[in-house]
Amino acid sequence: MDKSAALARMAEVSTVDEVLALAEQLGLTMNYEQADYALGRINQTKNDAAELSGDTLEKVATELFNL
């Protein structure tokens, strides 16, 4: 999966199970707690204040999914 497809999928996740499935598709191993943390970070990027502070989906993808 290329980066743009992974980012699009990340923007759509809404459950921890979906994050786990995405990580598996990317060849990563995450436990439930890591996926829950990732979901929280992904959800944070969806508000304007996070983007203004530099917390973007791309940044989360790089930090948590090695994209």
N, C-alpha and C positions, 0 to 999 in steps of 0.2 A: 504494500500500500504506500503510495507516495505521500509526501507531506501535506499537500493541499487536500487530498482525500481524507487523511487522518484528522486534519483540523476541522473539516466539515463534519466528520463523524463525532468528534469531540464536542462540537457546538450543539449536537443533537442529543447527547446522552442525558438521561434524567434519573438513572438508578445506578446503584453500586454494581449490580450485575452487568449492566451495559458497559461500565468502565472496565470490569474484569474481562468481558468479551473483547473489547477494543484492545486492551493490553495483550491478550492472547493473540489477536490478529497481527499485532506488531512484533510478536515474538518475545514479549516481556512476561515475567512472572511477578504477579502482585498478589498479596494476601488481601483479605477483606478490609483490614484496617487501612492499608495503603490505598486501596481503591476508594474507600470512603473519604480519605483525605484528598485524593485527586478530584473526586466529585465536588467536594467543597470548594477547592481552588478553581475548578472549571466554572462553577456557579458564581463565584465571586467576580469572574471576568465579565459576567453578563450585565453588570451595572455600570453606569457612566462614571461614577467616582473611581472605580477600580481602573478603568482605562486612563483616566486623567493622572492617576498615580503610577502608571506604567505597568500595571498588572494585566497583561493581555493574554489571550488564548495561546498565542505563539510562544510567549514566555513560559507558560505552564507546560506546553508541549515539549519545549526544550528541556526544562527542568525535570519533569516527571516521566516523560515518554521517550527521552533521548532523540527527539526529532530535530 
